[in-house]
């Protein structure tokens, strides 16, 4: 009689990986407890790092949707960095003008 395979849900896989990565549970202990091969554990870990939650089959979202969301998040982050850089450059120029002309009062500051 063949042994029935156990199926782990996406949430279970993330919980198991979390125990190893955050709680520092040894892989060997987790594999013994769950009765899975270490190669399976490392495959989950590789999939998680390569594709995040999308690889574990987030319902309702395709990989294209996930990539679009990541792209939008990165664009927003880049926009914020550009704004900060712009503010820093403005402060730099004001400091430079102040040092050149000897006083901030000359420029109304």
Residue pairs with C-beta under 8 A, 6 or more apart in sequence:
6 35
6 36
8 16
10 53
10 56
10 57
10 58
13 44
13 48
13 56
14 48
14 53
14 56
16 30
16 34
16 41
16 44
17 44
17 45
17 48
19 25
19 30
20 26
20 27
20 30
20 41
20 45
27 38
27 41
27 42
28 38
30 41
31 37
31 38
31 40
31 41
47 55
47 56
48 55
48 56
51 63
52 66
53 66
54 61
54 63
54 66
58 66
94 107
94 109
97 107
98 104
98 107
98 109
101 107
